Amino acid sequence: MNFYDTINIGNEEYREDFSPIDQNCDCYTCQSYTKAYLRHLLRTDEPLFLRLASIHNLRFYHKLMEILRG
Ligand SMILES: [Zn+2]
């Protein structure tokens, strides 16, 4: 089963990537911010990055649990 990817948002390849982390995700972070912006927050040690990353990651685990429950 391969329904997700792990990405390292700090990578150079996301510097000008103006798409969301996950196009199919309905969380606040994916609805509001691009990979390029999140990368910028990470690289400038903005605390907002941790907040936005947590919102997406928690939404991901919530969806995973829904899938596992069937
Ligand atoms: Zn998301």
N, CA, C, O and the ligand as a Tripos MOL2 file, in Angstrom:
@<TRIPOS>MOLECULE
protein
  281   279    71     0     0
PROTEIN
NO_CHARGES

@<TRIPOS>ATOM
      1 N           0.8660   -1.1980    0.0000 N.3       1 MET1
      2 CA          0.0000    0.0000    0.0000 C.3       1 MET1
      3 C           0.8940    1.2380    0.0000 C.2       1 MET1
      4 O           1.7830    1.3790    0.8400 O.2       1 MET1
      5 N           0.6500    2.1040   -0.9310 N.am      2 ASN2
      6 CA          1.4690    3.3120   -1.0300 C.3       2 ASN2
      7 C           0.5550    4.4900   -1.3130 C.2       2 ASN2
      8 O           0.3890    4.9050   -2.4610 O.2       2 ASN2
      9 N          -0.0320    5.0210   -0.2580 N.am      3 PHE3
     10 CA         -0.9940    6.0960   -0.4530 C.3       3 PHE3
     11 C          -0.4850    7.4210    0.0940 C.2       3 PHE3
     12 O          -1.2250    8.4040    0.1530 O.2       3 PHE3
     13 N           0.7910    7.4430    0.4950 N.am      4 TYR4
     14 CA          1.3390    8.7250    0.9230 C.3       4 TYR4
     15 C           2.8170    8.7860    0.5810 C.2       4 TYR4
     16 O           3.4550    7.7590    0.3480 O.2       4 TYR4
     17 N           3.3560    9.9950    0.5530 N.am      5 ASP5
     18 CA          4.7760   10.2150    0.3580 C.3       5 ASP5
     19 C           5.3090   11.0140    1.5240 C.2       5 ASP5
     20 O           4.6190   11.8770    2.0670 O.2       5 ASP5
     21 N           6.5310   10.7260    1.9050 N.am      6 THR6
     22 CA          7.2070   11.5610    2.8760 C.3       6 THR6
     23 C           8.0580   12.5530    2.0950 C.2       6 THR6
     24 O           8.8300   12.1580    1.2210 O.2       6 THR6
     25 N           7.9210   13.8390    2.4050 N.am      7 ILE7
     26 CA          8.7530   14.8160    1.7170 C.3       7 ILE7
     27 C           9.5730   15.5980    2.7220 C.2       7 ILE7
     28 O           9.1520   15.8280    3.8560 O.2       7 ILE7
     29 N          10.7540   16.0000    2.2780 N.am      8 ASN8
     30 CA         11.5920   16.8740    3.0910 C.3       8 ASN8
     31 C          11.4130   18.2870    2.5490 C.2       8 ASN8
     32 O          12.0110   18.6710    1.5450 O.2       8 ASN8
     33 N          10.5760   19.0410    3.2420 N.am      9 ILE9
     34 CA         10.1450   20.3370    2.7290 C.3       9 ILE9
     35 C          11.3070   21.3220    2.6210 C.2       9 ILE9
     36 O          11.1930   22.3310    1.9250 O.2       9 ILE9
     37 N          12.4150   21.0480    3.2940 N.am     10 GLY10
     38 CA         13.5650   21.9420    3.2260 C.3      10 GLY10
     39 C          14.3810   21.7930    1.9460 C.2      10 GLY10
     40 O          15.2650   22.6030    1.6690 O.2      10 GLY10
     41 N          14.0820   20.7580    1.1700 N.am     11 ASN11
     42 CA         14.8610   20.5010   -0.0510 C.3      11 ASN11
     43 C          14.7710   21.6370   -1.0640 C.2      11 ASN11
     44 O          13.7490   22.3090   -1.1990 O.2      11 ASN11
     45 N          15.8740   21.8170   -1.7610 N.am     12 GLU12
     46 CA         15.9620   22.8510   -2.7940 C.3      12 GLU12
     47 C          14.8570   22.7270   -3.8420 C.2      12 GLU12
     48 O          14.3750   23.7300   -4.3690 O.2      12 GLU12
     49 N          14.4670   21.5040   -4.1350 N.am     13 GLU13
     50 CA         13.4720   21.2930   -5.1930 C.3      13 GLU13
     51 C          12.1200   21.9530   -4.9130 C.2      13 GLU13
     52 O          11.3180   22.1290   -5.8290 O.2      13 GLU13
     53 N          11.8640   22.3170   -3.6560 N.am     14 TYR14
     54 CA         10.5680   22.9250   -3.3340 C.3      14 TYR14
     55 C          10.6240   24.4450   -3.2730 C.2      14 TYR14
     56 O           9.6390   25.0990   -2.9300 O.2      14 TYR14
     57 N          11.7890   25.0020   -3.6100 N.am     15 ARG15
     58 CA         11.9890   26.4380   -3.4630 C.3      15 ARG15
     59 C          10.9510   27.2540   -4.2410 C.2      15 ARG15
     60 O          10.4710   28.2850   -3.7690 O.2      15 ARG15
     61 N          10.6180   26.7750   -5.4320 N.am     16 GLU16
     62 CA          9.6280   27.5060   -6.2300 C.3      16 GLU16
     63 C           8.4450   26.6120   -6.5720 C.2      16 GLU16
     64 O           7.8580   26.7090   -7.6490 O.2      16 GLU16
     65 N           8.1120   25.7370   -5.6250 N.am     17 ASP17
     66 CA          6.9720   24.8360   -5.8220 C.3      17 ASP17
     67 C           5.7510   25.4420   -5.1350 C.2      17 ASP17
     68 O           5.6210   25.4030   -3.9120 O.2      17 ASP17
     69 N           4.8590   26.0050   -5.9540 N.am     18 PHE18
     70 CA          3.7190   26.7240   -5.3900 C.3      18 PHE18
     71 C           2.4590   25.8660   -5.3220 C.2      18 PHE18
     72 O           1.3380   26.3710   -5.3850 O.2      18 PHE18
     73 N           2.6680   24.5640   -5.1930 N.am     19 SER19
     74 CA          1.5380   23.6670   -4.9880 C.3      19 SER19
     75 C           1.4690   23.2990   -3.5080 C.2      19 SER19
     76 O           2.4600   23.4490   -2.7930 O.2      19 SER19
     77 N           0.3040   22.8140   -3.0320 N.am     20 PRO20
     78 CA          0.2030   22.4100   -1.6200 C.3      20 PRO20
     79 C           1.0090   21.1400   -1.3370 C.2      20 PRO20
     80 O           1.4350   20.4500   -2.2630 O.2      20 PRO20
     81 N           1.2140   20.8380   -0.0580 N.am     21 ILE21
     82 CA          1.9370   19.6170    0.3190 C.3      21 ILE21
     83 C           1.2430   18.4010   -0.2930 C.2      21 ILE21
     84 O           1.8840   17.5150   -0.8580 O.2      21 ILE21
     85 N          -0.0740   18.3830   -0.1660 N.am     22 ASP22
     86 CA         -0.8500   17.2530   -0.6790 C.3      22 ASP22
     87 C          -2.1370   17.8110   -1.3070 C.2      22 ASP22
     88 O          -2.9940   18.3620   -0.6170 O.2      22 ASP22
     89 N          -2.2470   17.6550   -2.6130 N.am     23 GLN23
     90 CA         -3.3930   18.2360   -3.3180 C.3      23 GLN23
     91 C          -4.7190   17.6500   -2.8590 C.2      23 GLN23
     92 O          -5.7650   18.2840   -3.0030 O.2      23 GLN23
     93 N          -4.6790   16.4420   -2.3050 N.am     24 ASN24
     94 CA         -5.9160   15.7860   -1.8950 C.3      24 ASN24
     95 C          -6.2410   15.9930   -0.4230 C.2      24 ASN24
     96 O          -7.2230   15.4530    0.0850 O.2      24 ASN24
     97 N          -5.4110   16.7760    0.2590 N.am     25 CYS25
     98 CA         -5.6050   16.9600    1.6930 C.3      25 CYS25
     99 C          -6.5090   18.1640    1.9460 C.2      25 CYS25
    100 O          -6.3970   19.1970    1.2870 O.2      25 CYS25
    101 N          -7.4170   18.0020    2.9260 N.am     26 ASP26
    102 CA         -8.3640   19.0820    3.2080 C.3      26 ASP26
    103 C          -7.9860   19.8700    4.4630 C.2      26 ASP26
    104 O          -8.8130   20.6090    4.9980 O.2      26 ASP26
    105 N          -6.7580   19.7220    4.9340 N.am     27 CYS27
    106 CA         -6.3780   20.4430    6.1540 C.3      27 CYS27
    107 C          -6.1170   21.9250    5.8560 C.2      27 CYS27
    108 O          -5.9410   22.3290    4.7060 O.2      27 CYS27
    109 N          -6.0980   22.7090    6.9210 N.am     28 TYR28
    110 CA         -5.8980   24.1550    6.7960 C.3      28 TYR28
    111 C          -4.5790   24.4790    6.0950 C.2      28 TYR28
    112 O          -4.5230   25.3790    5.2570 O.2      28 TYR28
    113 N          -3.5290   23.7530    6.4350 N.am     29 THR29
    114 CA         -2.2110   24.0260    5.8480 C.3      29 THR29
    115 C          -2.2290   23.8250    4.3310 C.2      29 THR29
    116 O          -1.7580   24.6810    3.5820 O.2      29 THR29
    117 N          -2.7660   22.7060    3.8880 N.am     30 CYS30
    118 CA         -2.7850   22.4150    2.4510 C.3      30 CYS30
    119 C          -3.7390   23.3320    1.7000 C.2      30 CYS30
    120 O          -3.5160   23.6460    0.5310 O.2      30 CYS30
    121 N          -4.7910   23.7560    2.3670 N.am     31 GLN31
    122 CA         -5.7520   24.6480    1.7170 C.3      31 GLN31
    123 C          -5.1950   26.0690    1.5960 C.2      31 GLN31
    124 O          -5.6450   26.8390    0.7470 O.2      31 GLN31
    125 N          -4.2210   26.4190    2.4390 N.am     32 SER32
    126 CA         -3.8160   27.8170    2.5520 C.3      32 SER32
    127 C          -2.3860   28.1210    2.1300 C.2      32 SER32
    128 O          -2.0850   29.2610    1.7780 O.2      32 SER32
    129 N          -1.4910   27.1250    2.1560 N.am     33 TYR33
    130 CA         -0.0730   27.4280    1.9600 C.3      33 TYR33
    131 C           0.5810   26.5330    0.9170 C.2      33 TYR33
    132 O           0.1750   25.3880    0.7170 O.2      33 TYR33
    133 N           1.5980   27.0720    0.2580 N.am     34 THR34
    134 CA          2.3320   26.3090   -0.7490 C.3      34 THR34
    135 C           3.5870   25.6810   -0.1310 C.2      34 THR34
    136 O           4.0290   26.0680    0.9510 O.2      34 THR34
    137 N           4.1450   24.7020   -0.8510 N.am     35 LYS35
    138 CA          5.3900   24.0900   -0.3900 C.3      35 LYS35
    139 C           6.5060   25.1300   -0.3140 C.2      35 LYS35
    140 O           7.3170   25.1090    0.6120 O.2      35 LYS35
    141 N           6.5430   26.0330   -1.2820 N.am     36 ALA36
    142 CA          7.5980   27.0550   -1.2860 C.3      36 ALA36
    143 C           7.5170   27.9310   -0.0240 C.2      36 ALA36
    144 O           8.5410   28.2680    0.5690 O.2      36 ALA36
    145 N           6.3130   28.2890    0.3710 N.am     37 TYR37
    146 CA          6.1610   29.1330    1.5560 C.3      37 TYR37
    147 C           6.5280   28.3620    2.8300 C.2      37 TYR37
    148 O           7.1950   28.9020    3.7130 O.2      37 TYR37
    149 N           6.0980   27.1160    2.9240 N.am     38 LEU38
    150 CA          6.4270   26.2970    4.0960 C.3      38 LEU38
    151 C           7.9370   26.0780    4.1910 C.2      38 LEU38
    152 O           8.5110   26.0880    5.2800 O.2      38 LEU38
    153 N           8.5690   25.8810    3.0320 N.am     39 ARG39
    154 CA         10.0240   25.7310    3.0170 C.3      39 ARG39
    155 C          10.6900   26.9960    3.5530 C.2      39 ARG39
    156 O          11.6430   26.9310    4.3290 O.2      39 ARG39
    157 N          10.1770   28.1330    3.1310 N.am     40 HIS40
    158 CA         10.7080   29.4060    3.6200 C.3      40 HIS40
    159 C          10.5650   29.5060    5.1380 C.2      40 HIS40
    160 O          11.5010   29.9240    5.8190 O.2      40 HIS40
    161 N           9.4150   29.1300    5.6700 N.am     41 LEU41
    162 CA          9.1920   29.1930    7.1230 C.3      41 LEU41
    163 C          10.1740   28.2730    7.8540 C.2      41 LEU41
    164 O          10.7340   28.6380    8.8870 O.2      41 LEU41
    165 N          10.3690   27.0810    7.3000 N.am     42 LEU42
    166 CA         11.2890   26.1250    7.9260 C.3      42 LEU42
    167 C          12.7100   26.6780    7.9610 C.2      42 LEU42
    168 O          13.3890   26.6250    8.9870 O.2      42 LEU42
    169 N          13.1380   27.2000    6.8370 N.am     43 ARG43
    170 CA         14.5320   27.6320    6.7190 C.3      43 ARG43
    171 C          14.8300   28.9230    7.4600 C.2      43 ARG43
    172 O          15.9920   29.2450    7.7060 O.2      43 ARG43
    173 N          13.7940   29.6640    7.8180 N.am     44 THR44
    174 CA         14.0080   30.8750    8.6030 C.3      44 THR44
    175 C          13.6430   30.6460   10.0700 C.2      44 THR44
    176 O          13.5060   31.5940   10.8440 O.2      44 THR44
    177 N          13.4850   29.3580   10.4440 N.am     45 ASP45
    178 CA         13.1740   28.9840   11.8320 C.3      45 ASP45
    179 C          11.9300   29.6750   12.3730 C.2      45 ASP45
    180 O          11.8740   30.0630   13.5400 O.2      45 ASP45
    181 N          10.9560   29.8170   11.5240 N.am     46 GLU46
    182 CA          9.6860   30.3940   11.9590 C.3      46 GLU46
    183 C           8.8980   29.3620   12.7620 C.2      46 GLU46
    184 O           8.6720   28.2540   12.2760 O.2      46 GLU46
    185 N           8.4750   29.7030   13.9810 N.am     47 PRO47
    186 CA          7.6730   28.7600   14.7650 C.3      47 PRO47
    187 C           6.3680   28.3900   14.0580 C.2      47 PRO47
    188 O           5.8150   27.3130   14.2850 O.2      47 PRO47
    189 N           5.8880   29.2780   13.2130 N.am     48 LEU48
    190 CA          4.6590   28.9790   12.4700 C.3      48 LEU48
    191 C           4.7940   27.6990   11.6580 C.2      48 LEU48
    192 O           3.8120   26.9890   11.4410 O.2      48 LEU48
    193 N           6.0080   27.4050   11.2120 N.am     49 PHE49
    194 CA          6.2010   26.1820   10.4300 C.3      49 PHE49
    195 C           5.7590   24.9440   11.2140 C.2      49 PHE49
    196 O           5.0580   24.0840   10.6820 O.2      49 PHE49
    197 N           6.1760   24.8610   12.4870 N.am     50 LEU50
    198 CA          5.8460   23.6840   13.2930 C.3      50 LEU50
    199 C           4.3370   23.5490   13.4650 C.2      50 LEU50
    200 O           3.7850   22.4490   13.4520 O.2      50 LEU50
    201 N           3.6990   24.6770   13.6210 N.am     51 ARG51
    202 CA          2.2540   24.6880   13.7830 C.3      51 ARG51
    203 C           1.5570   24.1640   12.5220 C.2      51 ARG51
    204 O           0.6760   23.3070   12.5860 O.2      51 ARG51
    205 N           1.9750   24.7020   11.3870 N.am     52 LEU52
    206 CA          1.3480   24.3070   10.1200 C.3      52 LEU52
    207 C           1.6610   22.8490    9.7830 C.2      52 LEU52
    208 O           0.8010   22.1260    9.2800 O.2      52 LEU52
    209 N           2.8920   22.4200   10.0600 N.am     53 ALA53
    210 CA          3.2700   21.0300    9.8030 C.3      53 ALA53
    211 C           2.4470   20.0940   10.6800 C.2      53 ALA53
    212 O           2.0070   19.0400   10.2200 O.2      53 ALA53
    213 N           2.2350   20.4710   11.9430 N.am     54 SER54
    214 CA          1.4570   19.6330   12.8620 C.3      54 SER54
    215 C           0.0150   19.5000   12.3980 C.2      54 SER54
    216 O          -0.5750   18.4230   12.4820 O.2      54 SER54
    217 N          -0.5470   20.5910   11.9110 N.am     55 ILE55
    218 CA         -1.9340   20.5500   11.4290 C.3      55 ILE55
    219 C          -2.0580   19.5220   10.3120 C.2      55 ILE55
    220 O          -2.9850   18.7120   10.3030 O.2      55 ILE55
    221 N          -1.1190   19.5610    9.3710 N.am     56 HIS56
    222 CA         -1.1720   18.6030    8.2630 C.3      56 HIS56
    223 C          -0.9170   17.1780    8.7530 C.2      56 HIS56
    224 O          -1.6320   16.2530    8.3680 O.2      56 HIS56
    225 N           0.0960   16.9970    9.5980 N.am     57 ASN57
    226 CA          0.4460   15.6460   10.0420 C.3      57 ASN57
    227 C          -0.6690   15.0140   10.8690 C.2      57 ASN57
    228 O          -0.9380   13.8200   10.7400 O.2      57 ASN57
    229 N          -1.3130   15.8080   11.7150 N.am     58 LEU58
    230 CA         -2.4220   15.2750   12.5150 C.3      58 LEU58
    231 C          -3.6020   14.8990   11.6310 C.2      58 LEU58
    232 O          -4.2710   13.8900   11.8570 O.2      58 LEU58
    233 N          -3.8440   15.7290   10.6210 N.am     59 ARG59
    234 CA         -4.9380   15.4140    9.6850 C.3      59 ARG59
    235 C          -4.6210   14.1180    8.9480 C.2      59 ARG59
    236 O          -5.4990   13.2890    8.7120 O.2      59 ARG59
    237 N          -3.3570   13.9610    8.5910 N.am     60 PHE60
    238 CA         -2.9450   12.7350    7.9140 C.3      60 PHE60
    239 C          -3.2190   11.5070    8.7930 C.2      60 PHE60
    240 O          -3.7910   10.5250    8.3210 O.2      60 PHE60
    241 N          -2.8090   11.5600   10.0790 N.am     61 TYR61
    242 CA         -3.0090   10.4000   10.9520 C.3      61 TYR61
    243 C          -4.4890   10.1440   11.2110 C.2      61 TYR61
    244 O          -4.9200    8.9990   11.3480 O.2      61 TYR61
    245 N          -5.2450   11.2080   11.2750 N.am     62 HIS62
    246 CA         -6.6900   11.0580   11.4520 C.3      62 HIS62
    247 C          -7.2980   10.3000   10.2660 C.2      62 HIS62
    248 O          -8.1170    9.3980   10.4400 O.2      62 HIS62
    249 N          -6.8780   10.6880    9.0600 N.am     63 LYS63
    250 CA         -7.3850   10.0040    7.8650 C.3      63 LYS63
    251 C          -6.9060    8.5560    7.8170 C.2      63 LYS63
    252 O          -7.6480    7.6550    7.4250 O.2      63 LYS63
    253 N          -5.6490    8.3480    8.2240 N.am     64 LEU64
    254 CA         -5.1090    6.9860    8.2480 C.3      64 LEU64
    255 C          -5.9480    6.0970    9.1690 C.2      64 LEU64
    256 O          -6.2700    4.9610    8.8200 O.2      64 LEU64
    257 N          -6.3020    6.6240   10.3540 N.am     65 MET65
    258 CA         -7.1170    5.8590   11.2900 C.3      65 MET65
    259 C          -8.4870    5.5290   10.6830 C.2      65 MET65
    260 O          -9.0160    4.4360   10.8840 O.2      65 MET65
    261 N          -9.0430    6.4690    9.9530 N.am     66 GLU66
    262 CA        -10.3410    6.2170    9.3000 C.3      66 GLU66
    263 C         -10.2160    5.0660    8.3020 C.2      66 GLU66
    264 O         -11.1020    4.2170    8.2050 O.2      66 GLU66
    265 N          -9.1010    5.0480    7.5590 N.am     67 ILE67
    266 CA         -8.8810    3.9830    6.5820 C.3      67 ILE67
    267 C          -8.7310    2.6300    7.2960 C.2      67 ILE67
    268 O          -9.2920    1.6230    6.8660 O.2      67 ILE67
    269 N          -7.9590    2.6300    8.3990 N.am     68 LEU68
    270 CA         -7.7060    1.3720    9.1120 C.3      68 LEU68
    271 C          -8.9740    0.8300    9.7650 C.2      68 LEU68
    272 O          -9.1590   -0.3820    9.8730 O.2      68 LEU68
    273 N          -9.8410    1.7400   10.1970 N.am     69 ARG69
    274 CA        -11.1070    1.2980   10.8100 C.3      69 ARG69
    275 C         -12.0590    0.7250    9.7680 C.2      69 ARG69
    276 O         -12.9480   -0.0640   10.0870 O.2      69 ARG69
    277 N         -11.8570    1.1340    8.5150 N.am     70 GLY70
    278 CA        -12.6300    0.5980    7.4130 C.3      70 GLY70
    279 C         -14.0050    1.2210    7.2270 C.2      70 GLY70
    280 O         -14.7400    0.8340    6.3180 O.2      70 GLY70
    281 ZN         -2.7250   18.7850    4.6650 Zn       71 ZN71
@<TRIPOS>BOND
     1     1     2 1
     2     2     3 1
     3     3     4 2
     4     3     5 am
     5     5     6 1
     6     6     7 1
     7     7     8 2
     8     7     9 am
     9     9    10 1
    10    10    11 1
    11    11    12 2
    12    11    13 am
    13    13    14 1
    14    14    15 1
    15    15    16 2
    16    15    17 am
    17    17    18 1
    18    18    19 1
    19    19    20 2
    20    19    21 am
    21    21    22 1
    22    22    23 1
    23    23    24 2
    24    23    25 am
    25    25    26 1
    26    26    27 1
    27    27    28 2
    28    27    29 am
    29    29    30 1
    30    30    31 1
    31    31    32 2
    32    31    33 am
    33    33    34 1
    34    34    35 1
    35    35    36 2
    36    35    37 am
    37    37    38 1
    38    38    39 1
    39    39    40 2
    40    39    41 am
    41    41    42 1
    42    42    43 1
    43    43    44 2
    44    43    45 am
    45    45    46 1
    46    46    47 1
    47    47    48 2
    48    47    49 am
    49    49    50 1
    50    50    51 1
    51    51    52 2
    52    51    53 am
    53    53    54 1
    54    54    55 1
    55    55    56 2
    56    55    57 am
    57    57    58 1
    58    58    59 1
    59    59    60 2
    60    59    61 am
    61    61    62 1
    62    62    63 1
    63    63    64 2
    64    63    65 am
    65    65    66 1
    66    66    67 1
    67    67    68 2
    68    67    69 am
    69    69    70 1
    70    70    71 1
    71    71    72 2
    72    71    73 am
    73    73    74 1
    74    74    75 1
    75    75    76 2
    76    75    77 am
    77    77    78 1
    78    78    79 1
    79    79    80 2
    80    79    81 am
    81    81    82 1
    82    82    83 1
    83    83    84 2
    84    83    85 am
    85    85    86 1
    86    86    87 1
    87    87    88 2
    88    87    89 am
    89    89    90 1
    90    90    91 1
    91    91    92 2
    92    91    93 am
    93    93    94 1
    94    94    95 1
    95    95    96 2
    96    95    97 am
    97    97    98 1
    98    98    99 1
    99    99   100 2
   100    99   101 am
   101   101   102 1
   102   102   103 1
   103   103   104 2
   104   103   105 am
   105   105   106 1
   106   106   107 1
   107   107   108 2
   108   107   109 am
   109   109   110 1
   110   110   111 1
   111   111   112 2
   112   111   113 am
   113   113   114 1
   114   114   115 1
   115   115   116 2
   116   115   117 am
   117   117   118 1
   118   118   119 1
   119   119   120 2
   120   119   121 am
   121   121   122 1
   122   122   123 1
   123   123   124 2
   124   123   125 am
   125   125   126 1
   126   126   127 1
   127   127   128 2
   128   127   129 am
   129   129   130 1
   130   130   131 1
   131   131   132 2
   132   131   133 am
   133   133   134 1
   134   134   135 1
   135   135   136 2
   136   135   137 am
   137   137   138 1
   138   138   139 1
   139   139   140 2
   140   139   141 am
   141   141   142 1
   142   142   143 1
   143   143   144 2
   144   143   145 am
   145   145   146 1
   146   146   147 1
   147   147   148 2
   148   147   149 am
   149   149   150 1
   150   150   151 1
   151   151   152 2
   152   151   153 am
   153   153   154 1
   154   154   155 1
   155   155   156 2
   156   155   157 am
   157   157   158 1
   158   158   159 1
   159   159   160 2
   160   159   161 am
   161   161   162 1
   162   162   163 1
   163   163   164 2
   164   163   165 am
   165   165   166 1
   166   166   167 1
   167   167   168 2
   168   167   169 am
   169   169   170 1
   170   170   171 1
   171   171   172 2
   172   171   173 am
   173   173   174 1
   174   174   175 1
   175   175   176 2
   176   175   177 am
   177   177   178 1
   178   178   179 1
   179   179   180 2
   180   179   181 am
   181   181   182 1
   182   182   183 1
   183   183   184 2
   184   183   185 am
   185   185   186 1
   186   186   187 1
   187   187   188 2
   188   187   189 am
   189   189   190 1
   190   190   191 1
   191   191   192 2
   192   191   193 am
   193   193   194 1
   194   194   195 1
   195   195   196 2
   196   195   197 am
   197   197   198 1
   198   198   199 1
   199   199   200 2
   200   199   201 am
   201   201   202 1
   202   202   203 1
   203   203   204 2
   204   203   205 am
   205   205   206 1
   206   206   207 1
   207   207   208 2
   208   207   209 am
   209   209   210 1
   210   210   211 1
   211   211   212 2
   212   211   213 am
   213   213   214 1
   214   214   215 1
   215   215   216 2
   216   215   217 am
   217   217   218 1
   218   218   219 1
   219   219   220 2
   220   219   221 am
   221   221   222 1
   222   222   223 1
   223   223   224 2
   224   223   225 am
   225   225   226 1
   226   226   227 1
   227   227   228 2
   228   227   229 am
   229   229   230 1
   230   230   231 1
   231   231   232 2
   232   231   233 am
   233   233   234 1
   234   234   235 1
   235   235   236 2
   236   235   237 am
   237   237   238 1
   238   238   239 1
   239   239   240 2
   240   239   241 am
   241   241   242 1
   242   242   243 1
   243   243   244 2
   244   243   245 am
   245   245   246 1
   246   246   247 1
   247   247   248 2
   248   247   249 am
   249   249   250 1
   250   250   251 1
   251   251   252 2
   252   251   253 am
   253   253   254 1
   254   254   255 1
   255   255   256 2
   256   255   257 am
   257   257   258 1
   258   258   259 1
   259   259   260 2
   260   259   261 am
   261   261   262 1
   262   262   263 1
   263   263   264 2
   264   263   265 am
   265   265   266 1
   266   266   267 1
   267   267   268 2
   268   267   269 am
   269   269   270 1
   270   270   271 1
   271   271   272 2
   272   271   273 am
   273   273   274 1
   274   274   275 1
   275   275   276 2
   276   275   277 am
   277   277   278 1
   278   278   279 1
   279   279   280 2
@<TRIPOS>SUBSTRUCTURE
     1 MET1         2 RESIDUE 1 A MET
     2 ASN2         6 RESIDUE 1 A ASN
     3 PHE3        10 RESIDUE 1 A PHE
     4 TYR4        14 RESIDUE 1 A TYR
     5 ASP5        18 RESIDUE 1 A ASP
     6 THR6        22 RESIDUE 1 A THR
     7 ILE7        26 RESIDUE 1 A ILE
     8 ASN8        30 RESIDUE 1 A ASN
     9 ILE9        34 RESIDUE 1 A ILE
    10 GLY10       38 RESIDUE 1 A GLY
    11 ASN11       42 RESIDUE 1 A ASN
    12 GLU12       46 RESIDUE 1 A GLU
    13 GLU13       50 RESIDUE 1 A GLU
    14 TYR14       54 RESIDUE 1 A TYR
    15 ARG15       58 RESIDUE 1 A ARG
    16 GLU16       62 RESIDUE 1 A GLU
    17 ASP17       66 RESIDUE 1 A ASP
    18 PHE18       70 RESIDUE 1 A PHE
    19 SER19       74 RESIDUE 1 A SER
    20 PRO20       78 RESIDUE 1 A PRO
    21 ILE21       82 RESIDUE 1 A ILE
    22 ASP22       86 RESIDUE 1 A ASP
    23 GLN23       90 RESIDUE 1 A GLN
    24 ASN24       94 RESIDUE 1 A ASN
    25 CYS25       98 RESIDUE 1 A CYS
    26 ASP26      102 RESIDUE 1 A ASP
    27 CYS27      106 RESIDUE 1 A CYS
    28 TYR28      110 RESIDUE 1 A TYR
    29 THR29      114 RESIDUE 1 A THR
    30 CYS30      118 RESIDUE 1 A CYS
    31 GLN31      122 RESIDUE 1 A GLN
    32 SER32      126 RESIDUE 1 A SER
    33 TYR33      130 RESIDUE 1 A TYR
    34 THR34      134 RESIDUE 1 A THR
    35 LYS35      138 RESIDUE 1 A LYS
    36 ALA36      142 RESIDUE 1 A ALA
    37 TYR37      146 RESIDUE 1 A TYR
    38 LEU38      150 RESIDUE 1 A LEU
    39 ARG39      154 RESIDUE 1 A ARG
    40 HIS40      158 RESIDUE 1 A HIS
    41 LEU41      162 RESIDUE 1 A LEU
    42 LEU42      166 RESIDUE 1 A LEU
    43 ARG43      170 RESIDUE 1 A ARG
    44 THR44      174 RESIDUE 1 A THR
    45 ASP45      178 RESIDUE 1 A ASP
    46 GLU46      182 RESIDUE 1 A GLU
    47 PRO47      186 RESIDUE 1 A PRO
    48 LEU48      190 RESIDUE 1 A LEU
    49 PHE49      194 RESIDUE 1 A PHE
    50 LEU50      198 RESIDUE 1 A LEU
    51 ARG51      202 RESIDUE 1 A ARG
    52 LEU52      206 RESIDUE 1 A LEU
    53 ALA53      210 RESIDUE 1 A ALA
    54 SER54      214 RESIDUE 1 A SER
    55 ILE55      218 RESIDUE 1 A ILE
    56 HIS56      222 RESIDUE 1 A HIS
    57 ASN57      226 RESIDUE 1 A ASN
    58 LEU58      230 RESIDUE 1 A LEU
    59 ARG59      234 RESIDUE 1 A ARG
    60 PHE60      238 RESIDUE 1 A PHE
    61 TYR61      242 RESIDUE 1 A TYR
    62 HIS62      246 RESIDUE 1 A HIS
    63 LYS63      250 RESIDUE 1 A LYS
    64 LEU64      254 RESIDUE 1 A LEU
    65 MET65      258 RESIDUE 1 A MET
    66 GLU66      262 RESIDUE 1 A GLU
    67 ILE67      266 RESIDUE 1 A ILE
    68 LEU68      270 RESIDUE 1 A LEU
    69 ARG69      274 RESIDUE 1 A ARG
    70 GLY70      278 RESIDUE 1 A GLY
    71 ZN71       281 GROUP 0 **** ****
